[in-house]
C-alpha cells in the first residue's frame, strides 16, 4: 500500500486500534489452531470434540483469512503499531499467574470448599509444591542471564 494514502489519526486512537487488532489477530490464530487440530498442542486435562464439519471448517478458515487481510489493510492504512512481545516476559507473566492459581488449590485454601480428607491433603500438597517448584525454576531460568547452553545435572 502506498504510504501517501495513510490516514493520520491521533496517537490515543492509534494505540487503542493497535491493541484491538492484536487481540483480534490472537483470537483468529487461536481459532485456526483449534480448527486445524494442531497435534503438538495435545492437552492432558481437556479433550476437544470436533463438532465442526470439514465444509464448515473450510468456510470459517476462508473468513479468517479475509479477516487477516483486513487487519493488515487497516494496520497499514492507519499506521498501527506492531506489538513487540518478548517470549521471556510472556512466559514469566503466565508462570506467575499459574503459581498464584496453584497456591489456591493447596489444602489450606481448598478446605474453604468443605472438609478435606487427610489423604487428599497428604497427596495434593506435595504434588502442588512440586509443580510450584518447577515453575519457580522456569522463572529463575528466564530471569537469569541468557542461558547459552543447557547443562544436565
C-alpha positions, 0 to 999 in steps of 0.5 A: 500500500502506498504510504501517501494514502495513510490516514493520520489519526491521533496517537490515543486512537492509534494505540487503542486500534493497535491493541484491538487488532492484536487481540483480534489477530490472537483470537483468529490464530487461536481459532485456526489452531483449534480448527486445524487440530494442531497435534503438538498442542495435545492437552492432558486435562481437556479433550476437544470434540470436533463438532465442526464439519470439514465444509464448515471448517473450510468456510470459517478458515476462508473468513479468517483469512479475509479477516487477516487481510483486513487487519493488515489493510487497516494496520497499514492504512492507519499506521498501527503499531506492531506489538513487540512481545518478548517470549521471556516476559510472556512466559514469566507473566503466565508462570506467575499467574499459574503459581498464584492459581496453584497456591489456591488449590493447596489444602489450606485454601481448598478446605474453604470448599468443605472438609478435606480428607487427610489423604487428599491433603497428604497427596495434593500438597506435595504434588502442588509444591512440586509443580510450584517448584518447577515453575519457580525454576522456569522463572529463575531460568528466564530471569537469569542471564541468557542461558547459552547452553543447557547443562544436565545435572 
